[in-house]
Amino acid sequence: MERRQLIKTLFVAPLATLIPQAKISKELSLPIGADLSFTSLSYACRIGAKGGFGRPLCLIVGPENIFPARKLLGPPMKPYTADSEINVLWEYFGYRVDSRLPYNEWYLQFEDGIVKSRGPY
């Protein structure tokens, strides 16, 4: 019986060391899909804060949402400017354009997760 236990331990121990190293990514969606706006982005920031995702890092939008992203966050990846609405409330984060996203989706990436929204069709 001891030999079986020893062999079992030898096979399971290497696997047990790999499991904690895997990073589990948290992902939430807005309860109601919304287009990119001041209210929806602010709500996504609050959901991420309540979910313990850390601070917001980057807004990821499709090419169709460049204008609203620029209006809300100012020029891409530049410090706070007067035309940035959302960064008055939250610590500065920029935006990035991903051409693979559908026109009605956007993601807010945090340190430990993502809040996403799929707007109305």
N, C-alpha and C positions, 0 to 999 in steps of 0.2 A: 504494500500500500504506500509506503514511503517513496518508493521509486517512482510510482505514477505521479505522486504529488510533486516530486522534484522535476520530473519531465514537464509536467503541466506548467509549473512556475517558470521554467526556462523558456518555454514557448510564449507565454503570456507577458512576461516582463518586458521584452523589447517592444511589443505592441502598446503596452501601457505608457511607455515613455513618448510615443509618437502622438498620442491623443491630445495631451494638453498643448502641444505646439500648434495644432490646427486652430486658426483664427475663425471664429464664427461671426459672420457679418450679419448685423441686424438690419432689417428692412421693414419699413412701414409705409402704408399708403394713406393719403388723405381720405377721410370717410366719404367725402363727396368730391368727385373729380372736379377740378377747377382750372380755368385758364390761368396763366401767369399774371398775377396782379399783386398789388401791395398787400391786400388782405390775405390772399392765399399763401404768399411767401412768408408773411408774418406768422400765420397759423402753422405752417410747416416748421418754422423756427421754434415755436412754442411746443409742438409735438415732439421734436427732437430733444428739447431741453427736458421735458417731462419723461421721455424715454431713456434718459441718461446717455445720450449719444455724444456728449461733449459739445464743443463749439462748432458752428457751421464753418466749413472750409471753402466750398465752391458750389455754385449753382451751375448745373449742366442743362443746356437748352439745345433745341434744334435750330436750324437757320431761320425758321419762321418767327422765333421768339427773341431775336437779337434786339429789336427795338424796345420791347417791354423790359428786357434784362438791362439794357443800357440806361433806360429811364429810371429803373429802380435802384441800380447799383453804381451808376456812373460809368466812366470809361473802363474798359476791361483791365483788370489787374493793376489798378492805380489806387493810391491812397484816397481817402474820403474826399469827395468834392461836394460843392454846394448843390449840384443837381442829383445827388444820390439820396433817395428817400429812405430806403430801408436801413442803411448803415447808420442812421441816426439812432435807431433803436437797438441794433445788434452790433457786435464787434465786426469790423470790416471783413468781408469775404468777397471774392470776385466771381466771375462767371466764365464758363468755357462753352464753346459751341461744338456740338457733336452732330455731324450731318446724318448719322444713322438713326437718330431719334425721329419718331413720327411727329407731325406738326402739333399734336395736342398733348405731348408728354414733356415733362421736365422733372429733374431730380435735384434734391438738395443734399449734397454730400457732407456728412459730419465726420468727426474724428473716429467714431465707432459705429457708424451706420449710415443709412440712407433713408430719406423721406421722399416718396415719389408721388406724382400726381398725373393722372390721365384726364385731361379736360373733356368737356362735352364734345360729342361728335358732331 
